[in-house]
């Protein structure tokens, strides 16, 4: 949940959010995905271009950021939870007791099946994912920066369309992510 308080005093691209687990405000940079408990340093504001060349370089960087995930993306994923997940339960199992290592071994096996062409992420997600998105083949619809857990978001935005991630750890568990749009 975004918190509007004190927004005007923050550097550009920074917002205040409320932590769901700690019930405390934290600071989030919508451009970089960085989150922190302490207020951002106002000096982190990008410097204004001083020359035409600097201006052109800044425009190119902005353009590259937009095409490499500055807008919304779409992914499908397969989640394997473990006993230390933030919510160790799923639609398949009321209480998940597997270890992190067991979760990683499962996700690596699914990754191998997908990479070998023995299965698709969509098919595996429908039956094996611990996320409620399983009913949609793991599809998470379109989302922008700041809507997912930071590690998941960073990995998802780094992928090219059609690319499958390596295992990605988040507070929810371990994921395989397929960028679909």
Secondary structure, DSSP 8 states (H G I E B T S, - for coil): -EE-TTGGGS-TTEEEEE-TTT--EEEEETTT--EESS---GGGS-----SHHHHHHHHHHHHHHIIIIIS-EEEEEEEE--TTSTT---SS-SS----HHHHHHHHHHHHHHHHTTS--HHHHHHHH-SSGGGGGTTEEEEE-TTSS-HHHHHHHHHS-TT-B---EEETTEEEEEEE--
